[in-house]
């Protein structure tokens, strides 16, 4: 029995590692799908309802500019 216990723990560890990788891959795929849906929705919104560009009035500069060489 003493010689079998390390193999049992090793088997449990390997099973937990494989299950962890499977869960991680599902989370990765689900996150990629959610990101793709959000990207497509935002792209469609920009294509269908473009935002107007705000033109800022040019500021007239007052005062003097002093250029000097060093």
PyMOL Python script that loads the backbone (N, CA, C, O; Angstrom):
from pymol import cmd

cmd.read_pdbstr("""\
ATOM      1  N   UNK A   1       0.833  -1.199   0.000  1.00  0.00           N
ATOM      2  CA  UNK A   1       0.000   0.000   0.000  1.00  0.00           C
ATOM      3  C   UNK A   1       0.873   1.257   0.000  1.00  0.00           C
ATOM      4  O   UNK A   1       0.534   2.245  -0.650  1.00  0.00           O
ATOM      5  N   UNK A   2       1.986   1.224   0.719  1.00  0.00           N
ATOM      6  CA  UNK A   2       2.868   2.386   0.792  1.00  0.00           C
ATOM      7  C   UNK A   2       3.494   2.703  -0.566  1.00  0.00           C
ATOM      8  O   UNK A   2       3.779   3.865  -0.858  1.00  0.00           O
ATOM      9  N   UNK A   3       3.709   1.684  -1.395  1.00  0.00           N
ATOM     10  CA  UNK A   3       4.335   1.902  -2.697  1.00  0.00           C
ATOM     11  C   UNK A   3       3.328   2.398  -3.729  1.00  0.00           C
ATOM     12  O   UNK A   3       3.731   2.968  -4.743  1.00  0.00           O
ATOM     13  N   UNK A   4       2.054   2.204  -3.505  1.00  0.00           N
ATOM     14  CA  UNK A   4       1.028   2.587  -4.479  1.00  0.00           C
ATOM     15  C   UNK A   4       0.538   4.029  -4.267  1.00  0.00           C
ATOM     16  O   UNK A   4       0.086   4.660  -5.223  1.00  0.00           O
ATOM     17  N   UNK A   5       0.615   4.556  -3.060  1.00  0.00           N
ATOM     18  CA  UNK A   5       0.080   5.887  -2.746  1.00  0.00           C
ATOM     19  C   UNK A   5       0.701   6.983  -3.615  1.00  0.00           C
ATOM     20  O   UNK A   5      -0.052   7.833  -4.091  1.00  0.00           O
ATOM     21  N   UNK A   6       2.022   7.031  -3.861  1.00  0.00           N
ATOM     22  CA  UNK A   6       2.547   8.087  -4.737  1.00  0.00           C
ATOM     23  C   UNK A   6       1.974   8.019  -6.162  1.00  0.00           C
ATOM     24  O   UNK A   6       1.757   9.060  -6.782  1.00  0.00           O
ATOM     25  N   UNK A   7       1.733   6.838  -6.675  1.00  0.00           N
ATOM     26  CA  UNK A   7       1.158   6.696  -8.011  1.00  0.00           C
ATOM     27  C   UNK A   7      -0.294   7.173  -8.051  1.00  0.00           C
ATOM     28  O   UNK A   7      -0.739   7.737  -9.051  1.00  0.00           O
ATOM     29  N   UNK A   8      -1.018   6.949  -6.976  1.00  0.00           N
ATOM     30  CA  UNK A   8      -2.401   7.437  -6.901  1.00  0.00           C
ATOM     31  C   UNK A   8      -2.404   8.963  -6.910  1.00  0.00           C
ATOM     32  O   UNK A   8      -3.183   9.579  -7.637  1.00  0.00           O
ATOM     33  N   UNK A   9      -1.529   9.578  -6.097  1.00  0.00           N
ATOM     34  CA  UNK A   9      -1.443  11.038  -6.073  1.00  0.00           C
ATOM     35  C   UNK A   9      -0.989  11.587  -7.427  1.00  0.00           C
ATOM     36  O   UNK A   9      -1.491  12.620  -7.872  1.00  0.00           O
ATOM     37  N   UNK A  10      -0.061  10.920  -8.076  1.00  0.00           N
ATOM     38  CA  UNK A  10       0.390  11.347  -9.397  1.00  0.00           C
ATOM     39  C   UNK A  10      -0.755  11.258 -10.412  1.00  0.00           C
ATOM     40  O   UNK A  10      -0.917  12.153 -11.242  1.00  0.00           O
ATOM     41  N   UNK A  11      -1.542  10.192 -10.351  1.00  0.00           N
ATOM     42  CA  UNK A  11      -2.693  10.055 -11.240  1.00  0.00           C
ATOM     43  C   UNK A  11      -3.727  11.147 -11.001  1.00  0.00           C
ATOM     44  O   UNK A  11      -4.268  11.710 -11.952  1.00  0.00           O
ATOM     45  N   UNK A  12      -4.004  11.448  -9.736  1.00  0.00           N
ATOM     46  CA  UNK A  12      -4.958  12.516  -9.412  1.00  0.00           C
ATOM     47  C   UNK A  12      -4.430  13.854  -9.917  1.00  0.00           C
ATOM     48  O   UNK A  12      -5.194  14.653 -10.459  1.00  0.00           O
ATOM     49  N   UNK A  13      -3.142  14.106  -9.749  1.00  0.00           N
ATOM     50  CA  UNK A  13      -2.545  15.361 -10.211  1.00  0.00           C
ATOM     51  C   UNK A  13      -2.648  15.496 -11.722  1.00  0.00           C
ATOM     52  O   UNK A  13      -2.976  16.571 -12.224  1.00  0.00           O
ATOM     53  N   UNK A  14      -2.373  14.423 -12.453  1.00  0.00           N
ATOM     54  CA  UNK A  14      -2.451  14.462 -13.915  1.00  0.00           C
ATOM     55  C   UNK A  14      -3.891  14.707 -14.372  1.00  0.00           C
ATOM     56  O   UNK A  14      -4.124  15.480 -15.301  1.00  0.00           O
ATOM     57  N   UNK A  15      -4.857  14.051 -13.721  1.00  0.00           N
ATOM     58  CA  UNK A  15      -6.267  14.251 -14.075  1.00  0.00           C
ATOM     59  C   UNK A  15      -6.671  15.700 -13.810  1.00  0.00           C
ATOM     60  O   UNK A  15      -7.332  16.315 -14.647  1.00  0.00           O
ATOM     61  N   UNK A  16      -6.285  16.252 -12.662  1.00  0.00           N
ATOM     62  CA  UNK A  16      -6.618  17.644 -12.351  1.00  0.00           C
ATOM     63  C   UNK A  16      -5.946  18.609 -13.323  1.00  0.00           C
ATOM     64  O   UNK A  16      -6.532  19.629 -13.685  1.00  0.00           O
ATOM     65  N   UNK A  17      -4.727  18.298 -13.745  1.00  0.00           N
ATOM     66  CA  UNK A  17      -4.029  19.145 -14.707  1.00  0.00           C
ATOM     67  C   UNK A  17      -4.739  19.146 -16.055  1.00  0.00           C
ATOM     68  O   UNK A  17      -4.907  20.202 -16.666  1.00  0.00           O
ATOM     69  N   UNK A  18      -5.155  17.981 -16.520  1.00  0.00           N
ATOM     70  CA  UNK A  18      -5.862  17.889 -17.800  1.00  0.00           C
ATOM     71  C   UNK A  18      -7.205  18.610 -17.715  1.00  0.00           C
ATOM     72  O   UNK A  18      -7.573  19.337 -18.638  1.00  0.00           O
ATOM     73  N   UNK A  19      -7.936  18.421 -16.630  1.00  0.00           N
ATOM     74  CA  UNK A  19      -9.230  19.100 -16.457  1.00  0.00           C
ATOM     75  C   UNK A  19      -9.018  20.612 -16.398  1.00  0.00           C
ATOM     76  O   UNK A  19      -9.826  21.364 -16.943  1.00  0.00           O
ATOM     77  N   UNK A  20      -7.955  21.067 -15.751  1.00  0.00           N
ATOM     78  CA  UNK A  20      -7.655  22.499 -15.698  1.00  0.00           C
ATOM     79  C   UNK A  20      -7.367  23.068 -17.072  1.00  0.00           C
ATOM     80  O   UNK A  20      -7.828  24.162 -17.397  1.00  0.00           O
ATOM     81  N   UNK A  21      -6.618  22.349 -17.880  1.00  0.00           N
ATOM     82  CA  UNK A  21      -6.348  22.808 -19.245  1.00  0.00           C
ATOM     83  C   UNK A  21      -7.631  22.870 -20.077  1.00  0.00           C
ATOM     84  O   UNK A  21      -7.806  23.788 -20.879  1.00  0.00           O
ATOM     85  N   UNK A  22      -8.509  21.916 -19.893  1.00  0.00           N
ATOM     86  CA  UNK A  22      -9.770  21.913 -20.644  1.00  0.00           C
ATOM     87  C   UNK A  22     -10.620  23.103 -20.238  1.00  0.00           C
ATOM     88  O   UNK A  22     -11.173  23.786 -21.101  1.00  0.00           O
ATOM     89  N   UNK A  23     -10.736  23.365 -18.946  1.00  0.00           N
ATOM     90  CA  UNK A  23     -11.516  24.514 -18.479  1.00  0.00           C
ATOM     91  C   UNK A  23     -10.900  25.808 -18.982  1.00  0.00           C
ATOM     92  O   UNK A  23     -11.620  26.712 -19.407  1.00  0.00           O
ATOM     93  N   UNK A  24      -9.571  25.909 -18.939  1.00  0.00           N
ATOM     94  CA  UNK A  24      -8.897  27.115 -19.426  1.00  0.00           C
ATOM     95  C   UNK A  24      -9.145  27.331 -20.906  1.00  0.00           C
ATOM     96  O   UNK A  24      -9.341  28.465 -21.342  1.00  0.00           O
ATOM     97  N   UNK A  25      -9.139  26.253 -21.690  1.00  0.00           N
ATOM     98  CA  UNK A  25      -9.372  26.402 -23.124  1.00  0.00           C
ATOM     99  C   UNK A  25     -10.802  26.851 -23.399  1.00  0.00           C
ATOM    100  O   UNK A  25     -11.034  27.658 -24.299  1.00  0.00           O
ATOM    101  N   UNK A  26     -11.766  26.336 -22.632  1.00  0.00           N
ATOM    102  CA  UNK A  26     -13.147  26.791 -22.808  1.00  0.00           C
ATOM    103  C   UNK A  26     -13.281  28.262 -22.454  1.00  0.00           C
ATOM    104  O   UNK A  26     -13.975  28.999 -23.156  1.00  0.00           O
ATOM    105  N   UNK A  27     -12.638  28.706 -21.391  1.00  0.00           N
ATOM    106  CA  UNK A  27     -12.678  30.120 -21.025  1.00  0.00           C
ATOM    107  C   UNK A  27     -12.028  30.981 -22.101  1.00  0.00           C
ATOM    108  O   UNK A  27     -12.520  32.066 -22.412  1.00  0.00           O
ATOM    109  N   UNK A  28     -10.934  30.505 -22.666  1.00  0.00           N
ATOM    110  CA  UNK A  28     -10.250  31.244 -23.721  1.00  0.00           C
ATOM    111  C   UNK A  28     -11.137  31.371 -24.962  1.00  0.00           C
ATOM    112  O   UNK A  28     -11.231  32.449 -25.549  1.00  0.00           O
ATOM    113  N   UNK A  29     -11.779  30.288 -25.356  1.00  0.00           N
ATOM    114  CA  UNK A  29     -12.663  30.317 -26.520  1.00  0.00           C
ATOM    115  C   UNK A  29     -13.865  31.224 -26.251  1.00  0.00           C
ATOM    116  O   UNK A  29     -14.249  32.008 -27.118  1.00  0.00           O
ATOM    117  N   UNK A  30     -14.463  31.126 -25.059  1.00  0.00           N
ATOM    118  CA  UNK A  30     -15.609  31.959 -24.707  1.00  0.00           C
ATOM    119  C   UNK A  30     -15.213  33.438 -24.705  1.00  0.00           C
ATOM    120  O   UNK A  30     -15.972  34.276 -25.192  1.00  0.00           O
ATOM    121  N   UNK A  31     -14.042  33.769 -24.165  1.00  0.00           N
ATOM    122  CA  UNK A  31     -13.573  35.149 -24.167  1.00  0.00           C
ATOM    123  C   UNK A  31     -13.325  35.663 -25.571  1.00  0.00           C
ATOM    124  O   UNK A  31     -13.629  36.818 -25.871  1.00  0.00           O
ATOM    125  N   UNK A  32     -12.780  34.825 -26.432  1.00  0.00           N
ATOM    126  CA  UNK A  32     -12.554  35.229 -27.822  1.00  0.00           C
ATOM    127  C   UNK A  32     -13.877  35.473 -28.536  1.00  0.00           C
ATOM    128  O   UNK A  32     -13.989  36.425 -29.309  1.00  0.00           O
ATOM    129  N   UNK A  33     -14.869  34.645 -28.299  1.00  0.00           N
ATOM    130  CA  UNK A  33     -16.181  34.843 -28.926  1.00  0.00           C
ATOM    131  C   UNK A  33     -16.845  36.123 -28.435  1.00  0.00           C
ATOM    132  O   UNK A  33     -17.407  36.871 -29.236  1.00  0.00           O
ATOM    133  N   UNK A  34     -16.789  36.383 -27.144  1.00  0.00           N
ATOM    134  CA  UNK A  34     -17.370  37.619 -26.603  1.00  0.00           C
ATOM    135  C   UNK A  34     -16.651  38.828 -27.190  1.00  0.00           C
ATOM    136  O   UNK A  34     -17.297  39.805 -27.569  1.00  0.00           O
ATOM    137  N   UNK A  35     -15.325  38.775 -27.270  1.00  0.00           N
ATOM    138  CA  UNK A  35     -14.566  39.879 -27.855  1.00  0.00           C
ATOM    139  C   UNK A  35     -14.901  40.085 -29.318  1.00  0.00           C
ATOM    140  O   UNK A  35     -14.991  41.225 -29.773  1.00  0.00           O
ATOM    141  N   UNK A  36     -15.086  39.012 -30.062  1.00  0.00           N
ATOM    142  CA  UNK A  36     -15.447  39.122 -31.478  1.00  0.00           C
ATOM    143  C   UNK A  36     -16.832  39.741 -31.646  1.00  0.00           C
ATOM    144  O   UNK A  36     -17.029  40.585 -32.520  1.00  0.00           O
ATOM    145  N   UNK A  37     -17.782  39.333 -30.827  1.00  0.00           N
ATOM    146  CA  UNK A  37     -19.134  39.893 -30.909  1.00  0.00           C
ATOM    147  C   UNK A  37     -19.096  41.385 -30.587  1.00  0.00           C
ATOM    148  O   UNK A  37     -19.726  42.180 -31.285  1.00  0.00           O
ATOM    149  N   UNK A  38     -18.374  41.776 -29.548  1.00  0.00           N
ATOM    150  CA  UNK A  38     -18.279  43.197 -29.195  1.00  0.00           C
ATOM    151  C   UNK A  38     -17.597  43.989 -30.303  1.00  0.00           C
ATOM    152  O   UNK A  38     -18.000  45.113 -30.599  1.00  0.00           O
ATOM    153  N   UNK A  39     -16.575  43.416 -30.911  1.00  0.00           N
ATOM    154  CA  UNK A  39     -15.876  44.095 -31.999  1.00  0.00           C
ATOM    155  C   UNK A  39     -16.802  44.304 -33.190  1.00  0.00           C
ATOM    156  O   UNK A  39     -16.839  45.395 -33.760  1.00  0.00           O
ATOM    157  N   UNK A  40     -17.552  43.269 -33.574  1.00  0.00           N
ATOM    158  CA  UNK A  40     -18.459  43.369 -34.719  1.00  0.00           C
ATOM    159  C   UNK A  40     -19.564  44.382 -34.435  1.00  0.00           C
ATOM    160  O   UNK A  40     -19.910  45.176 -35.310  1.00  0.00           O
ATOM    161  N   UNK A  41     -20.121  44.367 -33.225  1.00  0.00           N
ATOM    162  CA  UNK A  41     -21.166  45.334 -32.886  1.00  0.00           C
ATOM    163  C   UNK A  41     -20.641  46.768 -32.950  1.00  0.00           C
ATOM    164  O   UNK A  41     -21.317  47.655 -33.471  1.00  0.00           O
ATOM    165  N   UNK A  42     -19.453  46.992 -32.430  1.00  0.00           N
ATOM    166  CA  UNK A  42     -18.867  48.328 -32.463  1.00  0.00           C
ATOM    167  C   UNK A  42     -18.553  48.749 -33.899  1.00  0.00           C
ATOM    168  O   UNK A  42     -18.756  49.908 -34.260  1.00  0.00           O
ATOM    169  N   UNK A  43     -18.066  47.831 -34.708  1.00  0.00           N
ATOM    170  CA  UNK A  43     -17.755  48.130 -36.113  1.00  0.00           C
ATOM    171  C   UNK A  43     -19.031  48.487 -36.870  1.00  0.00           C
ATOM    172  O   UNK A  43     -19.045  49.443 -37.645  1.00  0.00           O
ATOM    173  N   UNK A  44     -20.106  47.722 -36.649  1.00  0.00           N
ATOM    174  CA  UNK A  44     -21.380  48.022 -37.306  1.00  0.00           C
ATOM    175  C   UNK A  44     -21.934  49.367 -36.851  1.00  0.00           C
ATOM    176  O   UNK A  44     -22.474  50.124 -37.657  1.00  0.00           O
ATOM    177  N   UNK A  45     -21.802  49.662 -35.566  1.00  0.00           N
ATOM    178  CA  UNK A  45     -22.288  50.946 -35.066  1.00  0.00           C
ATOM    179  C   UNK A  45     -21.536  52.100 -35.717  1.00  0.00           C
ATOM    180  O   UNK A  45     -22.136  53.117 -36.066  1.00  0.00           O
ATOM    181  N   UNK A  46     -20.225  51.947 -35.880  1.00  0.00           N
ATOM    182  CA  UNK A  46     -19.444  53.007 -36.518  1.00  0.00           C
ATOM    183  C   UNK A  46     -19.784  53.145 -38.000  1.00  0.00           C
ATOM    184  O   UNK A  46     -19.772  54.255 -38.532  1.00  0.00           O
ATOM    185  N   UNK A  47     -20.089  52.031 -38.674  1.00  0.00           N
ATOM    186  CA  UNK A  47     -20.438  52.089 -40.092  1.00  0.00           C
ATOM    187  C   UNK A  47     -21.836  52.675 -40.306  1.00  0.00           C
ATOM    188  O   UNK A  47     -22.041  53.459 -41.233  1.00  0.00           O
ATOM    189  N   UNK A  48     -22.783  52.308 -39.468  1.00  0.00           N
ATOM    190  CA  UNK A  48     -24.155  52.759 -39.653  1.00  0.00           C
ATOM    191  C   UNK A  48     -24.407  54.154 -39.081  1.00  0.00           C
ATOM    192  O   UNK A  48     -25.176  54.928 -39.649  1.00  0.00           O
ATOM    193  N   UNK A  49     -23.770  54.471 -37.972  1.00  0.00           N
ATOM    194  CA  UNK A  49     -23.964  55.756 -37.318  1.00  0.00           C
ATOM    195  C   UNK A  49     -22.608  56.416 -37.075  1.00  0.00           C
ATOM    196  O   UNK A  49     -22.117  56.425 -35.946  1.00  0.00           O
ATOM    197  N   UNK A  50     -21.999  56.971 -38.130  1.00  0.00           N
ATOM    198  CA  UNK A  50     -20.675  57.579 -37.931  1.00  0.00           C
ATOM    199  C   UNK A  50     -20.779  58.827 -37.047  1.00  0.00           C
ATOM    200  O   UNK A  50     -21.748  59.583 -37.123  1.00  0.00           O
ATOM    201  N   UNK A  51     -19.780  59.015 -36.228  1.00  0.00           N
ATOM    202  CA  UNK A  51     -19.773  60.171 -35.349  1.00  0.00           C
ATOM    203  C   UNK A  51     -19.245  61.373 -36.101  1.00  0.00           C
ATOM    204  O   UNK A  51     -18.298  61.277 -36.883  1.00  0.00           O
ATOM    205  N   UNK A  52     -19.869  62.493 -35.851  1.00  0.00           N
ATOM    206  CA  UNK A  52     -19.433  63.719 -36.503  1.00  0.00           C
ATOM    207  C   UNK A  52     -18.142  64.191 -35.859  1.00  0.00           C
ATOM    208  O   UNK A  52     -17.988  64.173 -34.637  1.00  0.00           O
ATOM    209  N   UNK A  53     -17.219  64.613 -36.711  1.00  0.00           N
ATOM    210  CA  UNK A  53     -15.954  65.119 -36.204  1.00  0.00           C
ATOM    211  C   UNK A  53     -16.148  66.557 -35.766  1.00  0.00           C
ATOM    212  O   UNK A  53     -16.696  67.377 -36.503  1.00  0.00           O
ATOM    213  N   UNK A  54     -15.697  66.850 -34.571  1.00  0.00           N
ATOM    214  CA  UNK A  54     -15.801  68.213 -34.065  1.00  0.00           C
ATOM    215  C   UNK A  54     -14.612  69.011 -34.539  1.00  0.00           C
ATOM    216  O   UNK A  54     -13.462  68.613 -34.349  1.00  0.00           O
ATOM    217  N   UNK A  55     -14.902  70.158 -35.169  1.00  0.00           N
ATOM    218  CA  UNK A  55     -13.822  71.028 -35.615  1.00  0.00           C
ATOM    219  C   UNK A  55     -13.629  72.119 -34.571  1.00  0.00           C
ATOM    220  O   UNK A  55     -14.533  72.910 -34.302  1.00  0.00           O
ATOM    221  N   UNK A  56     -12.473  72.144 -34.009  1.00  0.00           N
ATOM    222  CA  UNK A  56     -12.173  73.166 -33.023  1.00  0.00           C
ATOM    223  C   UNK A  56     -11.720  74.430 -33.738  1.00  0.00           C
ATOM    224  O   UNK A  56     -10.950  74.365 -34.697  1.00  0.00           O
ATOM    225  N   UNK A  57     -12.191  75.564 -33.278  1.00  0.00           N
ATOM    226  CA  UNK A  57     -11.735  76.809 -33.914  1.00  0.00           C
ATOM    227  C   UNK A  57     -10.254  77.031 -33.627  1.00  0.00           C
ATOM    228  O   UNK A  57      -9.754  76.741 -32.540  1.00  0.00           O
ATOM    229  N   UNK A  58      -9.579  77.554 -34.635  1.00  0.00           N
ATOM    230  CA  UNK A  58      -8.145  77.800 -34.455  1.00  0.00           C
ATOM    231  C   UNK A  58      -7.960  78.969 -33.504  1.00  0.00           C
ATOM    232  O   UNK A  58      -8.639  79.991 -33.600  1.00  0.00           O
ATOM    233  N   UNK A  59      -7.045  78.793 -32.605  1.00  0.00           N
ATOM    234  CA  UNK A  59      -6.763  79.846 -31.642  1.00  0.00           C
ATOM    235  C   UNK A  59      -5.756  80.812 -32.250  1.00  0.00           C
ATOM    236  O   UNK A  59      -4.730  80.408 -32.798  1.00  0.00           O
ATOM    237  N   UNK A  60      -6.067  82.066 -32.141  1.00  0.00           N
ATOM    238  CA  UNK A  60      -5.115  83.066 -32.597  1.00  0.00           C
ATOM    239  C   UNK A  60      -4.150  83.327 -31.455  1.00  0.00           C
ATOM    240  O   UNK A  60      -4.536  83.623 -30.324  1.00  0.00           O
ATOM    241  N   UNK A  61      -2.902  83.205 -31.797  1.00  0.00           N
ATOM    242  CA  UNK A  61      -1.886  83.402 -30.767  1.00  0.00           C
ATOM    243  C   UNK A  61      -1.582  84.886 -30.611  1.00  0.00           C
ATOM    244  O   UNK A  61      -1.424  85.622 -31.585  1.00  0.00           O
ATOM    245  N   UNK A  62      -1.508  85.286 -29.381  1.00  0.00           N
ATOM    246  CA  UNK A  62      -1.190  86.668 -29.081  1.00  0.00           C
ATOM    247  C   UNK A  62       0.200  86.722 -28.469  1.00  0.00           C
ATOM    248  O   UNK A  62       0.660  85.762 -27.851  1.00  0.00           O
ATOM    249  N   UNK A  63       0.840  87.820 -28.644  1.00  0.00           N
ATOM    250  CA  UNK A  63       2.137  87.992 -28.034  1.00  0.00           C
ATOM    251  C   UNK A  63       3.246  87.823 -29.039  1.00  0.00           C
ATOM    252  O   UNK A  63       3.012  87.738 -30.245  1.00  0.00           O
ATOM    253  N   UNK A  64       4.475  87.777 -28.518  1.00  0.00           N
ATOM    254  CA  UNK A  64       5.639  87.686 -29.387  1.00  0.00           C
ATOM    255  C   UNK A  64       6.290  86.319 -29.264  1.00  0.00           C
ATOM    256  O   UNK A  64       6.213  85.660 -28.227  1.00  0.00           O
ATOM    257  N   UNK A  65       6.925  85.918 -30.336  1.00  0.00           N
ATOM    258  CA  UNK A  65       7.745  84.722 -30.324  1.00  0.00           C
ATOM    259  C   UNK A  65       9.185  85.160 -30.444  1.00  0.00           C
ATOM    260  O   UNK A  65       9.561  85.859 -31.385  1.00  0.00           O
ATOM    261  N   UNK A  66       9.985  84.744 -29.486  1.00  0.00           N
ATOM    262  CA  UNK A  66      11.382  85.123 -29.484  1.00  0.00           C
ATOM    263  C   UNK A  66      12.203  83.902 -29.844  1.00  0.00           C
ATOM    264  O   UNK A  66      12.246  82.920 -29.103  1.00  0.00           O
ATOM    265  N   UNK A  67      12.865  83.980 -31.013  1.00  0.00           N
ATOM    266  CA  UNK A  67      13.757  82.907 -31.431  1.00  0.00           C
ATOM    267  C   UNK A  67      15.193  83.341 -31.134  1.00  0.00           C
ATOM    268  O   UNK A  67      15.556  84.501 -31.330  1.00  0.00           O
ATOM    269  N   UNK A  68      15.974  82.424 -30.674  1.00  0.00           N
ATOM    270  CA  UNK A  68      17.372  82.726 -30.426  1.00  0.00           C
ATOM    271  C   UNK A  68      18.225  81.516 -30.733  1.00  0.00           C
ATOM    272  O   UNK A  68      17.773  80.377 -30.610  1.00  0.00           O
ATOM    273  N   UNK A  69      19.446  81.762 -31.129  1.00  0.00           N
ATOM    274  CA  UNK A  69      20.401  80.702 -31.391  1.00  0.00           C
ATOM    275  C   UNK A  69      21.328  80.586 -30.216  1.00  0.00           C
ATOM    276  O   UNK A  69      21.673  81.574 -29.567  1.00  0.00           O
ATOM    277  N   UNK A  70      21.719  79.379 -29.956  1.00  0.00           N
ATOM    278  CA  UNK A  70      22.652  79.194 -28.842  1.00  0.00           C
ATOM    279  C   UNK A  70      24.027  78.871 -29.364  1.00  0.00           C
ATOM    280  O   UNK A  70      24.956  78.679 -28.579  1.00  0.00           O
TER     281      UNK A  70
END
""", "prot")
cmd.dss("prot")
cmd.show_as("cartoon", "prot")
cmd.util.cbc("prot")
cmd.orient("prot")
